[in-house]
């Protein structure tokens, strides 16, 4: 996969969205640094105003790195390789491994993690495979057993729990003791 190019129109929309998201943060930082109320924070020394904007961009940069790491881990949990992650990011396989060392699961002999869920009178067990993907098995309050669909690959425990919870809700007992 090649690094995607964006059109000038997409770039303009992205720039506007980023500035719109940045402005409240920059204003809050400026107000704290200058002691001026938020509606007068622009009245501060121009150097201080520019530095507060830079400080806000630093915060955004950190958040983008965190969210990119989460996206890389999600892609890895679905089976993406470091070569694929690197290609999307415009870096080598080795660069991707260094940037996101835990994004791609390593083979292991046992389940990586398990969790238990009790809802609607039933129970489910969430299990993380060594590759990082999650599945579930459960038994509803009505006695019906269920499991993640064959080949289902849930990227997070929360996603698996949502599917297991839907199953448990479907197989809950009503107030009269029947499903």
C-alpha positions as CSV (number, residue, x, y, z in Angstrom):
1,X,0.0,0.0,0.0
2,X,1.3,3.4,-0.9
3,X,1.2,6.4,1.3
4,X,-2.0,8.2,0.3
5,X,-1.8,11.6,-1.4
6,X,-4.6,14.1,-0.6
7,X,-6.1,16.6,-2.9
8,X,-5.7,20.4,-2.3
9,X,-9.4,20.5,-1.4
10,X,-8.9,17.7,1.2
11,X,-5.8,19.6,2.5
12,X,-7.9,22.7,3.0
13,X,-10.6,20.9,4.8
14,X,-8.1,19.1,7.0
15,X,-6.3,22.4,7.8
16,X,-9.6,24.0,8.8
17,X,-10.6,21.1,11.0
18,X,-7.2,21.1,12.7
19,X,-7.2,24.8,13.3
20,X,-10.8,24.6,14.6
21,X,-9.8,21.8,17.0
22,X,-6.6,23.6,18.1
23,X,-8.1,27.1,18.8
24,X,-9.9,26.3,22.1
25,X,-6.8,24.5,23.4
26,X,-4.5,27.3,22.3
27,X,-6.9,29.8,23.9
28,X,-7.0,27.9,27.2
29,X,-3.2,27.6,27.3
30,X,-2.8,31.3,26.4
31,X,-5.3,32.3,29.1
32,X,-3.5,30.3,31.8
33,X,-0.1,31.6,30.8
34,X,-1.1,35.3,30.6
35,X,-3.7,35.4,33.3
36,X,-6.0,37.1,30.9
37,X,-9.6,36.0,30.5
38,X,-10.1,33.7,27.5
39,X,-11.9,36.4,25.6
40,X,-8.9,38.7,25.9
41,X,-6.1,36.1,25.7
42,X,-5.3,37.3,22.1
43,X,-4.4,40.7,23.6
44,X,-1.2,39.2,25.1
45,X,2.3,39.8,23.8
46,X,2.5,38.4,20.2
47,X,5.5,36.2,21.2
48,X,3.5,34.7,24.0
49,X,0.5,34.2,21.8
50,X,2.6,32.4,19.2
51,X,4.3,30.3,21.8
52,X,0.9,29.2,23.3
53,X,-0.2,28.2,19.8
54,X,3.1,26.2,19.4
55,X,2.4,24.6,22.9
56,X,-1.0,23.6,21.7
57,X,0.4,22.0,18.5
58,X,2.8,20.0,20.8
59,X,-0.2,18.6,22.7
60,X,-1.9,17.7,19.4
61,X,1.3,16.1,18.1
62,X,1.4,13.9,21.2
63,X,-2.2,12.9,20.8
64,X,-1.7,12.1,17.1
65,X,1.2,9.9,18.0
66,X,-0.9,8.1,20.6
67,X,-3.8,7.6,18.2
68,X,-1.5,6.5,15.4
69,X,-0.1,3.9,17.8
70,X,-3.6,2.7,18.6
71,X,-4.4,2.5,14.9
72,X,-1.2,0.5,14.3
73,X,-2.0,-1.9,17.1
74,X,-5.6,-2.3,15.8
75,X,-4.2,-3.1,12.3
76,X,-1.7,-5.5,13.8
77,X,-4.4,-7.2,15.8
78,X,-6.3,-7.9,12.6
79,X,-3.1,-9.4,11.1
80,X,-1.3,-6.5,9.5
81,X,2.5,-7.0,9.3
82,X,5.2,-4.5,10.2
83,X,5.9,-4.4,6.4
84,X,2.4,-3.2,5.8
85,X,2.4,-0.7,8.7
86,X,5.7,0.7,7.4
87,X,4.4,1.0,3.9
88,X,1.3,3.0,5.0
89,X,3.5,5.3,7.2
90,X,6.2,5.7,4.5
91,X,8.9,4.0,6.6
92,X,10.6,0.6,6.5
93,X,9.5,-2.6,8.2
94,X,12.2,-2.1,10.7
95,X,11.2,1.5,11.3
96,X,7.6,0.4,11.9
97,X,8.8,-2.2,14.4
98,X,10.8,0.4,16.2
99,X,7.9,3.0,16.1
100,X,5.2,0.5,17.3
101,X,7.1,-2.4,19.0
102,X,3.9,-4.1,20.3
103,X,1.6,-3.5,17.3
104,X,2.1,-6.9,15.7
105,X,1.4,-9.9,17.9
106,X,4.1,-12.5,18.4
107,X,3.3,-16.2,18.3
108,X,2.9,-17.7,21.7
109,X,1.7,-21.1,23.0
110,X,-1.0,-19.9,25.3
111,X,-3.9,-17.5,25.5
112,X,-2.6,-14.0,26.1
113,X,-5.5,-12.8,28.3
114,X,-8.9,-13.8,29.5
115,X,-11.7,-11.9,31.1
116,X,-15.1,-12.9,32.5
117,X,-18.4,-11.0,31.9
118,X,-21.6,-11.5,33.8
119,X,-24.7,-9.8,32.4
120,X,-28.5,-10.5,32.2
121,X,-28.1,-13.6,34.3
122,X,-25.6,-15.2,31.9
123,X,-21.8,-15.4,31.7
124,X,-19.2,-15.1,29.0
125,X,-15.5,-15.5,28.9
126,X,-13.5,-13.2,26.6
127,X,-10.2,-14.7,25.4
128,X,-7.3,-13.0,23.7
129,X,-5.4,-15.1,21.2
130,X,-1.6,-14.8,21.1
131,X,-2.0,-12.8,17.9
132,X,-3.9,-10.2,19.9
133,X,-7.4,-10.8,18.6
134,X,-10.3,-11.4,21.0
135,X,-13.1,-14.0,20.9
136,X,-15.8,-15.0,23.3
137,X,-17.9,-18.0,24.5
138,X,-20.9,-17.6,26.7
139,X,-24.0,-19.2,28.3
140,X,-27.2,-17.2,28.5
141,X,-29.5,-17.2,31.5
142,X,-31.9,-19.4,29.4
143,X,-29.1,-22.1,29.1
144,X,-28.2,-21.3,25.5
145,X,-24.5,-21.6,24.7
146,X,-22.9,-19.3,22.1
147,X,-19.6,-18.1,20.8
148,X,-18.0,-15.6,18.5
149,X,-18.9,-16.3,14.9
150,X,-16.4,-18.5,13.1
151,X,-13.6,-16.3,11.8
152,X,-14.7,-13.3,13.9
153,X,-11.7,-11.2,14.9
154,X,-12.4,-8.6,17.5
155,X,-9.6,-6.0,17.9
156,X,-10.2,-5.2,21.5
157,X,-11.7,-6.8,24.6
158,X,-14.4,-4.2,24.6
159,X,-15.5,-5.1,21.1
160,X,-15.7,-8.8,22.0
161,X,-17.5,-7.9,25.2
162,X,-20.1,-5.9,23.2
163,X,-20.8,-8.9,21.0
164,X,-20.9,-11.3,24.0
165,X,-23.2,-8.8,25.8
166,X,-25.6,-8.7,22.9
167,X,-25.8,-12.5,23.0
168,X,-26.4,-12.5,26.8
169,X,-29.1,-9.9,26.4
170,X,-30.8,-12.0,23.7
171,X,-30.7,-15.0,26.0
172,X,-31.8,-13.3,29.3
173,X,-34.7,-14.5,31.3
174,X,-37.7,-12.2,31.5
175,X,-39.3,-11.1,34.8
176,X,-41.6,-14.2,34.5
177,X,-38.6,-16.6,34.4
178,X,-38.9,-17.3,30.7
179,X,-36.8,-16.0,27.8
